[in-house]
């Protein structure tokens, strides 16, 4: 399941984080990071998915 979340996170980082944690702080942080740039949002998403 984590592999599927990582693939989803590559396409749309906030969705990958949402599937992992829901509407918690990490999701909102990822939206901000993705708006600032795709790469920071992607790195954060993969880090959140791999950490849990």
ROSE-4610 file (N, C-alpha, C; in Angstrom, 1 decimal, always signed):
// ROSE-4610
residu = [X/X/X/X/X/X/X/X/X/X/X/X/X/X/X/X/X/X/X/X/X/X/X/X/X/X/X/X/X/X/X/X/X/X/X/X/X/X/X/X/X/X/X/X/X/X/X/X/X/X/X/X/X/X/X/X/X/X/X/X/X/X/X/X/X/X/X/X/X/X/X/X/X/X/X/X/X/X/X/X/X/X/X/X/X/X/X/X/X/X/X/X/X/X/X/X/X/X/X/X/X/X/X/X/X/X/X/X/X/X/X/X/X/X/X/X/X/X/X/X/X/X/X/X/X/X/X/X/X/X/X/X/X/X/X/X/X/X/X/X/X/X/X/X/X/X/X/X/X/X/X/X/X/X/X/X]
num = [1/1/1/2/2/2/3/3/3/4/4/4/5/5/5/6/6/6/7/7/7/8/8/8/9/9/9/10/10/10/11/11/11/12/12/12/13/13/13/14/14/14/15/15/15/16/16/16/17/17/17/18/18/18/19/19/19/20/20/20/21/21/21/22/22/22/23/23/23/24/24/24/25/25/25/26/26/26/27/27/27/28/28/28/29/29/29/30/30/30/31/31/31/32/32/32/33/33/33/34/34/34/35/35/35/36/36/36/37/37/37/38/38/38/39/39/39/40/40/40/41/41/41/42/42/42/43/43/43/44/44/44/45/45/45/46/46/46/47/47/47/48/48/48/49/49/49/50/50/50/51/51/51/52/52/52]
x = [+0.8/+0.0/+0.9/+2.0/+2.9/+3.4/+3.7/+4.1/+3.1/+1.8/+0.8/+0.7/+0.8/+0.8/+2.0/+3.1/+4.3/+4.0/+3.5/+3.1/+2.1/+1.1/+0.1/+0.8/+1.7/+2.4/+3.3/+3.8/+4.6/+3.7/+2.5/+1.6/+1.0/+0.6/-0.1/+0.3/+1.4/+1.9/+0.8/+0.0/-1.0/-1.9/-2.3/-3.2/-2.5/-1.2/-0.5/-0.4/-0.2/-0.2/-1.5/-2.6/-3.9/-4.3/-3.9/-4.2/-3.5/-2.4/-1.6/-2.1/-2.3/-2.6/-4.0/-4.7/-6.0/-5.8/-6.7/-6.7/-5.9/-4.8/-3.9/-2.9/-2.1/-1.2/-0.2/+0.2/+1.1/+0.5/-0.8/-1.5/-1.5/-1.8/-1.8/-0.4/+0.6/+1.9/+2.3/+1.9/+2.3/+1.6/+0.4/-0.2/+0.6/+1.0/+1.8/+3.1/+3.8/+5.1/+4.9/+3.8/+3.6/+3.3/+2.6/+2.3/+3.6/+4.5/+5.8/+6.7/+6.5/+7.3/+7.0/+7.0/+6.6/+7.6/+8.9/+9.9/+9.8/+9.7/+9.5/+8.3/+7.2/+6.0/+6.2/+6.9/+7.1/+8.0/+9.1/+10.0/+9.3/+8.5/+7.8/+6.8/+6.1/+5.1/+5.8/+6.9/+7.6/+8.1/+8.6/+9.1/+8.0/+6.8/+5.7/+5.2/+5.1/+4.7/+5.7/+7.0/+8.0/+8.2/+7.9/+8.1/+7.1/+5.9/+4.8/+4.6]
y = [-1.2/+0.0/+1.3/+1.2/+2.4/+2.7/+1.7/+1.9/+2.7/+2.3/+3.0/+4.5/+4.7/+6.1/+6.9/+6.3/+7.0/+7.4/+6.5/+6.8/+7.9/+7.9/+9.0/+10.3/+10.2/+11.4/+12.0/+11.2/+11.7/+12.5/+12.0/+12.8/+14.0/+13.8/+14.9/+14.8/+15.4/+15.2/+15.4/+16.4/+16.5/+15.3/+14.7/+13.6/+12.4/+12.2/+11.1/+11.3/+12.5/+12.8/+12.7/+13.1/+13.0/+11.5/+10.7/+9.2/+8.6/+9.2/+8.7/+9.2/+10.6/+11.1/+11.8/+12.0/+12.7/+14.2/+14.9/+16.4/+16.9/+16.4/+16.8/+17.9/+18.3/+19.4/+19.1/+17.8/+17.5/+17.7/+17.5/+17.7/+19.1/+20.0/+21.4/+22.0/+21.5/+21.9/+21.4/+20.3/+19.8/+20.6/+21.1/+22.0/+23.3/+23.8/+25.1/+24.8/+23.7/+23.4/+23.1/+22.5/+22.2/+23.5/+24.5/+25.7/+26.6/+26.4/+27.1/+26.4/+25.2/+24.5/+23.0/+22.4/+21.0/+20.1/+20.4/+19.5/+19.5/+20.6/+20.6/+19.8/+19.9/+19.2/+17.7/+17.3/+15.9/+15.3/+16.0/+15.5/+15.3/+16.2/+16.1/+15.0/+14.8/+13.7/+12.4/+12.2/+10.9/+10.7/+11.7/+11.6/+11.2/+11.8/+11.4/+10.0/+9.6/+8.2/+7.2/+7.5/+6.5/+6.4/+7.5/+7.6/+6.7/+6.6/+5.9/+4.5]
z = [+0.0/+0.0/+0.0/+0.7/+0.7/-0.7/-1.5/-2.9/-3.7/-3.5/-4.2/-3.7/-2.4/-1.9/-2.4/-2.6/-3.1/-4.6/-5.4/-6.8/-6.8/-6.0/-5.9/-5.5/-4.6/-4.1/-5.2/-6.1/-7.2/-8.1/-8.3/-9.2/-8.5/-7.3/-6.5/-5.1/-4.6/-3.3/-2.1/-2.1/-1.0/-0.9/-2.0/-2.0/-1.3/-1.6/-1.0/+0.5/+1.0/+2.4/+3.0/+2.3/+2.8/+3.0/+2.1/+2.3/+3.4/+3.8/+5.0/+6.3/+6.4/+7.7/+7.8/+6.7/+6.8/+6.8/+7.5/+7.5/+8.7/+8.9/+10.1/+9.6/+10.5/+10.2/+9.0/+8.9/+7.8/+6.4/+6.3/+5.1/+4.7/+5.6/+5.3/+5.0/+5.8/+5.5/+4.1/+3.7/+2.4/+1.3/+1.5/+0.5/+0.4/+1.5/+1.4/+0.7/+1.0/+0.4/-1.1/-1.5/-2.9/-3.6/-3.0/-3.6/-3.8/-2.9/-3.0/-4.0/-4.3/-5.3/-5.3/-6.4/-6.5/-5.7/-5.9/-5.2/-3.7/-3.0/-1.6/-1.1/-1.8/-1.5/-1.7/-2.8/-3.1/-2.1/-1.7/-0.7/+0.6/+1.0/+2.3/+2.2/+1.1/+1.0/+1.1/+0.4/+0.5/+1.9/+2.5/+3.9/+4.9/+4.7/+5.6/+5.4/+4.1/+3.8/+4.3/+4.1/+4.5/+6.0/+6.7/+8.1/+8.9/+8.4/+9.1/+8.5]
